[in-house]
Amino acid sequence: MKRSIILGTGSYLPKKRLTNFELSEHLDTSHEWIVERTGICARYIAAPDEFTSDMAVKASKNALEMAGVDPQDLDMIILATSTPDHTFPATATRIQAGLGNTKGFAFDQAAVCSGFIFALATADAYLKQGMATTALVIGAETMSRILDWKDRRTAVLFGDGAGAVVLGAESNTDKGIIGSFLRTDGCGYDDLYVTGGPSTTQTVGTIHMNGQEVFRHAIHKLEEAVEEILKKYSIKKEELDWLVPHQANKRIIDATAKKLGLPDEKVIHTGADQANTSAASIPLALDQAIRDGRIRKGDLILCEAFAGGFAWGSNLIRI
C-alpha cells in the first residue's frame, strides 16, 4: 500500500512584525491583556503589495529546495486559504505559474484554520489512488486584510504567513501520513465567520467571532479529533513524539496537550510570535520544528485544528 511521505517543508513570514505594545497605541488593549487570554505577543503583517500567492510561492520554493524536487515535477498543488488573491480563478493556479509548473493541476481548498489539515488529507487521498505521485500542499493567509482593526476581540488574534509541504508517494514504508480525521458542523456557522461575500454583501467583510462559544466547542471538538484518530489507527498516546497544533490560543493548545499527557516540551508553539495565521499555522510550525532539529526522522506527530464552520480534524504522520 502506498503512503504519502513528507519530502520537504518550507515557510515564509512577512518583514513587518507588529507587537502587542504597538497595537495598544491605537487599540483599547494591552500587552498583558492579550498574553493572558491568548499567549500572543506579536504577529507578522503582509506589505500592501504582498499577496497570499506571493507568500505561498516563497514558502513553496523553500519546501521544494529541501525536498530536492523540481517544480515541474509536481503533479498537483493544493492551497488551503480563506484569503485568496481573487474570488476566482483559484489562487493555487497563480502559485503554479509563479513556480513555473505547467504539467500539473492546482486548486484551492477552504476550511479556514483547519484548511491545512483538510488539504493534507485531500492530497494524501490523491496520492494513494495514484492520481498523482508528487504533491505540494500549502497553507497561506493574509488575515490582516479581513480584520476590523478597531475590534480588540479579533484584531489581536491574527497574523499573515505561509507554510508548505512537499509530498511523495512511496510503497512498503512505515513513514508518511498514517491517516486523517475530518469533521464539520454547520450549526456553528454564525459563531465564527466573515461578514462579507460575493453572493451576499458583494464586499470582502471582516471577521466576526463569538469567542466564548468558539472556545467551548474547540476544547470539545479537538478532544474528539485526537481520541478518534488514535483509536482508528491503534496508536497509544504514549507513542506520540510531538503535537503540532493550530496556533489559535495557548489555553486551547495546553488543554489538548494535557489530554494527551504530553509535556509542554513536546508541543510545538509558534503562536506567541506569529499569532493565528489560520491555514498557515500548522505548516509554519512544522517547518520551524523540522529545521531546528526538534522533529526528526522516525518521529510520530499529531497535527490538529479547529476552525469556523465549524470544521475540525487531525493528521497522524510518521516523519
C-alpha positions in Angstrom: 0.0 0.0 0.0 1.2 3.5 -0.9 2.0 6.1 1.8 2.2 9.9 1.3 5.6 10.9 2.8 6.9 14.3 3.6 9.8 15.1 1.4 10.3 18.7 2.4 8.8 21.7 4.3 9.1 25.4 3.8 7.7 28.7 5.3 7.6 32.4 4.9 6.7 35.3 7.1 6.4 39.0 6.0 9.0 41.5 7.1 6.7 43.7 9.2 6.4 42.4 12.8 3.6 44.0 14.9 3.9 43.7 18.6 1.1 44.0 21.3 2.7 47.2 22.5 2.3 48.7 19.0 -1.2 47.5 18.8 -2.1 49.1 22.2 -1.1 52.5 20.9 -4.3 52.7 18.8 -6.5 49.9 20.3 -8.1 49.7 23.7 -6.0 46.8 24.8 -2.6 46.0 26.4 0.2 43.5 26.1 -0.7 41.9 29.4 -4.4 41.5 28.4 -3.6 39.8 25.1 -1.0 37.5 26.6 -3.2 36.4 29.4 -6.1 35.5 27.1 -4.2 34.2 24.1 -0.5 33.8 24.7 0.2 36.0 21.7 3.0 38.6 21.8 3.4 39.6 18.2 2.3 38.9 14.6 3.6 39.5 11.1 1.7 41.7 8.6 2.0 41.5 4.8 3.1 44.5 2.9 0.4 46.4 0.9 1.7 45.0 -2.3 2.3 41.5 -0.9 -0.5 38.9 -1.6 -1.4 35.5 -0.4 0.1 34.0 -3.6 3.4 35.9 -3.1 3.9 34.4 0.3 2.8 30.9 -0.8 5.3 30.9 -3.7 8.2 31.8 -1.3 7.2 29.1 1.2 6.8 26.6 -1.6 10.2 27.3 -3.1 11.8 26.7 0.4 9.9 23.4 0.7 10.9 22.3 -2.9 14.5 23.1 -2.2 14.5 21.0 1.0 12.8 18.1 -0.9 15.1 18.3 -3.9 12.1 18.4 -6.2 11.9 20.4 -9.4 8.6 22.5 -9.6 8.0 21.0 -13.0 7.8 17.5 -11.4 4.8 18.5 -9.3 1.6 16.7 -10.2 -0.7 18.7 -8.0 -0.9 21.8 -5.9 -3.4 22.4 -3.2 -3.7 25.8 -1.5 -5.5 26.0 1.8 -6.7 29.6 2.3 -9.6 31.8 3.3 -7.9 34.9 1.9 -7.4 34.2 -1.9 -6.0 36.8 -4.2 -9.3 37.0 -6.1 -12.7 35.3 -5.9 -11.6 33.4 -9.0 -9.6 31.8 -10.5 -8.1 29.7 -7.8 -5.0 31.3 -6.2 -3.3 27.9 -6.5 -3.1 28.5 -10.2 -1.3 31.7 -9.7 1.2 29.9 -7.4 1.5 27.2 -10.1 2.5 29.9 -12.6 4.8 31.5 -10.1 6.7 28.2 -9.6 6.9 27.6 -13.4 4.8 24.4 -13.2 3.0 23.6 -16.4 2.1 19.9 -16.3 0.2 19.5 -13.0 -3.2 20.7 -11.7 -3.9 23.2 -8.9 -6.9 24.2 -6.8 -7.9 26.0 -3.6 -9.4 24.4 -0.5 -11.3 26.4 2.2 -11.7 25.1 5.7 -10.4 28.3 7.5 -8.0 27.4 10.3 -8.4 23.7 9.6 -7.6 24.2 5.9 -4.2 22.6 6.0 -5.5 19.5 7.8 -8.2 19.1 5.1 -5.8 19.8 2.3 -3.2 17.4 3.5 -5.9 14.7 3.8 -7.0 15.5 0.3 -3.6 15.3 -1.2 -3.0 12.0 0.6 -6.1 10.5 -1.0 -5.0 11.6 -4.5 -1.5 10.1 -4.0 -2.8 6.8 -2.6 -5.2 6.5 -5.5 -2.4 7.0 -8.0 -3.9 10.3 -9.4 -0.6 12.0 -8.5 2.9 11.0 -7.4 4.2 14.3 -6.1 2.1 17.0 -4.4 2.6 20.5 -2.9 0.3 21.4 -0.1 0.3 25.0 1.1 -1.4 27.0 3.8 -1.2 30.7 3.2 -3.2 33.6 4.6 -3.3 37.4 4.6 -5.7 37.6 7.6 -4.8 41.2 8.2 -6.9 42.1 5.2 -10.2 40.9 6.7 -9.7 42.3 10.3 -11.6 45.1 11.9 -8.6 46.9 13.4 -10.9 48.6 15.9 -12.2 45.4 17.3 -9.9 44.2 20.0 -11.6 40.8 20.3 -10.3 39.8 16.8 -7.7 42.3 15.8 -5.2 41.0 18.3 -5.6 37.3 17.3 -4.4 37.0 13.7 -1.3 37.4 11.5 -0.1 36.7 8.0 2.2 34.0 6.6 2.6 30.8 4.6 3.8 27.3 5.0 4.2 24.4 2.6 4.9 20.7 2.4 6.0 18.6 -0.5 4.6 15.0 -0.5 5.7 12.0 -2.5 4.1 8.5 -2.8 6.1 5.6 -1.5 5.3 1.9 -1.1 6.4 -0.5 1.6 7.2 2.1 4.2 6.1 2.7 7.7 6.6 6.5 7.5 4.3 9.1 6.0 0.7 10.1 6.6 -0.9 7.3 8.6 -4.3 8.8 8.3 -6.6 11.7 8.9 -9.8 12.6 10.8 -12.1 15.3 9.4 -15.4 16.7 10.6 -17.7 19.8 10.1 -20.8 21.1 11.8 -22.6 23.9 10.0 -24.6 24.7 13.1 -21.6 26.7 14.3 -21.6 28.9 11.1 -22.7 32.1 12.8 -20.2 31.9 15.7 -17.1 32.5 13.5 -17.4 34.0 10.1 -16.5 36.9 7.8 -19.3 39.4 7.3 -18.9 39.8 3.5 -19.1 37.6 0.5 -19.8 37.8 -3.3 -23.3 36.4 -3.2 -24.4 38.2 0.0 -23.0 41.6 0.6 -20.7 41.8 -2.5 -18.0 43.0 -0.2 -15.0 41.4 1.5 -16.2 41.9 5.0 -14.4 41.4 8.3 -14.1 38.6 10.9 -16.9 38.2 13.5 -16.4 35.8 16.4 -18.4 34.7 19.4 -15.3 34.0 21.4 -16.9 32.1 24.3 -18.8 29.6 22.0 -15.8 29.1 19.8 -13.6 28.3 22.8 -16.1 25.9 24.3 -16.6 24.0 21.0 -12.9 24.0 20.3 -12.0 22.2 23.5 -14.6 19.5 22.9 -14.1 19.0 19.2 -10.3 18.8 19.4 -10.6 16.2 22.1 -12.7 14.2 19.6 -10.2 14.8 16.8 -7.4 13.5 19.0 -9.1 10.5 20.5 -10.8 9.3 17.3 -7.7 9.3 15.1 -5.6 7.4 17.8 -8.4 4.9 18.2 -8.8 4.4 14.5 -5.1 3.6 13.9 -4.5 1.8 17.2 -1.9 4.3 18.4 -1.4 4.9 22.1 -1.0 8.4 23.5 2.4 7.4 24.9 3.7 6.7 21.3 3.3 10.3 20.2 6.5 12.2 19.9 5.1 15.7 19.1 1.9 17.6 19.0 1.8 20.2 16.1 -1.4 22.1 16.8 -3.1 25.0 15.0 -1.9 28.1 16.9 -5.2 29.7 17.8 -4.9 30.1 21.6 -2.4 28.8 24.1 -5.1 27.8 26.5 -6.7 25.5 23.9 -3.3 24.0 23.0 -2.5 23.4 26.7 -5.8 21.7 27.2 -5.2 19.3 24.2 -1.7 18.5 25.4 -2.9 17.7 28.9 -5.5 15.4 27.4 -2.7 13.6 25.6 -0.4 13.6 28.6 2.3 15.3 26.6 4.6 17.7 28.4 4.9 21.2 27.1 8.4 20.5 25.6 6.7 18.0 23.2 4.3 20.7 21.9 5.3 23.0 19.0 4.4 26.6 19.9 4.7 29.4 17.4 1.7 31.5 18.3 3.5 33.8 20.7 5.5 35.3 17.9 3.2 34.6 14.9 -0.3 34.7 16.3 -3.1 32.8 14.5 -2.2 32.5 10.8 -5.2 30.3 10.1 -4.4 27.6 7.5 -0.7 28.6 7.5 -0.1 28.0 11.2 0.5 24.2 11.2 2.9 24.1 8.2 4.7 27.1 9.7 5.2 25.3 13.0 6.1 22.0 11.3 8.8 23.7 9.1 10.3 25.5 12.1 10.5 22.4 14.2 12.0 20.3 11.4 14.6 22.9 10.5 15.7 23.5 14.1 16.1 19.7 14.7 13.3 19.1 17.2 11.3 16.9 14.9 13.5 14.2 13.5 13.1 11.3 11.1 11.1 8.5 12.6 9.1 10.8 15.0 5.3 10.3 15.3 3.5 13.6 15.2 -0.2 14.6 15.6 -1.5 17.7 13.9 -4.9 19.1 14.9 -7.0 22.2 14.2 -10.4 23.7 14.9 -12.0 26.4 12.7 -15.0 28.4 11.7 -17.7 26.4 10.1 -17.3 24.6 12.4 -14.6 22.5 10.9 -12.1 20.4 12.8 -9.7 17.5 12.2 -6.3 15.9 12.7 -3.5 14.2 10.7 -1.3 11.4 12.1 2.2 11.4 10.5 5.4 9.5 10.8 8.2 11.7 9.7 
